Structure formats: structure tokens, C-alpha cells
Amino acid sequence: LGVAGGIGTTASYAMALWAMTQVPVAMVSALRESSILFALLISVFLLRERVPRARWAAAALIVAGVLALRLA
């Protein structure tokens, strides 16, 4: 399990480095932070955690930022 995690982490970093050669670095780093949204959704739907309003608001700001990058 640890080896699989290590391979996944290395692959993720390699993809981010490759993406930084294709588009501006700021865009890649901003989109990497969107993984927080996936963590939020996993906590809500799989782990059945109760998420406070402040965390939903933060997630909405992340979505707004991703949309702003996409539409810019």
C-alpha cells in the first residue's frame, strides 16, 4: 500500500511538472489546489461527515477561482 502511494505521489508530481511546461505555472498551481474539493466531496459522501458552512464557502471560492481561470 505504501509503494502504491509513493508511485501515485511521484506520478502526480510528474504530471504537475509536465503541465507547467505547457501552460503558465500560476494556472497549474491553482488547479492543483482544487484537490481540496475532492477531499470535501469524499468526506461528505463516503465518510458521511458533517461539513460546516465556512468549509462550503471556501469550496465555493475555489470553484469560482477555477471558473475564473477557465473563462480568462
Secondary structure by P-SEA (a helix, b strand, c coil): caaaaaaaaaaaaaaaaaaaacccaaaaaaaaacaaaaaaaaacccccccccaaaaaaaaaaaaaaaaaaac
